[in-house]
Amino acid sequence: MTTRAVPFHCPYCADEAIRPHGDTHGEWECRSCLRAFRLGFIGQLSPTDLTTHAPPTTEAPTGRRHAS
């Protein structure tokens, strides 16, 4: 995993008009919505973290209803 990953779009407006912001790594600015943001890597999750901290899911319908 690289620590120099580059975002492809702004997390606020989803535009691709972003560029580095300031002298600190991980800081970006969006020229479309005029926001500055910081991205960083927190760590990796273990498979047990994914099952114990997962949000509750709702059951999706299993099939389509057909008009009679």
C-alpha positions in Angstrom: 0.0 0.0 0.0 1.4 3.4 -0.9 1.1 6.4 1.3 1.0 8.6 -1.7 -2.4 7.8 -3.1 -4.1 10.5 -5.1 -7.9 11.1 -4.9 -9.7 11.1 -8.2 -12.6 13.4 -7.2 -13.8 15.8 -4.5 -15.6 14.0 -1.6 -18.0 16.9 -1.4 -19.1 17.7 -4.9 -17.5 14.8 -6.9 -15.9 17.1 -9.4 -12.4 16.2 -10.7 -11.0 19.8 -10.4 -8.8 19.0 -7.4 -5.2 19.9 -6.8 -2.7 19.7 -3.9 -3.3 22.3 -1.2 -0.5 23.7 1.0 2.8 22.0 1.8 1.5 19.1 3.8 0.9 15.7 2.2 -2.7 14.7 2.0 -4.2 18.2 1.8 -6.3 18.9 -1.3 -8.4 21.7 -2.7 -11.4 21.6 -5.0 -11.6 24.5 -7.5 -15.3 23.7 -8.2 -16.8 23.9 -4.7 -13.9 25.9 -3.2 -13.4 23.5 -0.3 -10.1 22.3 1.1 -9.9 18.9 2.7 -7.4 16.4 4.2 -7.2 12.7 3.4 -5.3 10.2 5.5 -4.9 6.5 6.0 -6.1 5.3 9.4 -5.2 1.6 9.2 -6.4 -1.8 7.9 -9.4 -3.6 9.3 -9.4 -7.3 10.3 -12.2 -9.6 9.0 -13.6 -9.7 12.5 -13.8 -5.9 12.6 -16.0 -6.0 9.5 -18.5 -8.4 11.1 -18.7 -6.9 14.5 -19.0 -3.2 13.5 -21.1 -3.6 10.4 -24.2 -1.4 10.2 -27.5 -3.3 10.4 -28.9 -4.4 7.0 -32.4 -4.4 5.8 -33.8 -7.2 3.8 -34.3 -6.4 0.2 -37.3 -7.8 -1.7 -36.5 -11.2 -3.2 -38.5 -10.8 -6.4 -40.5 -8.4 -8.5 -44.3 -8.1 -8.2 -46.2 -8.7 -11.3 -49.3 -6.8 -12.2 -52.3 -9.1 -12.7 
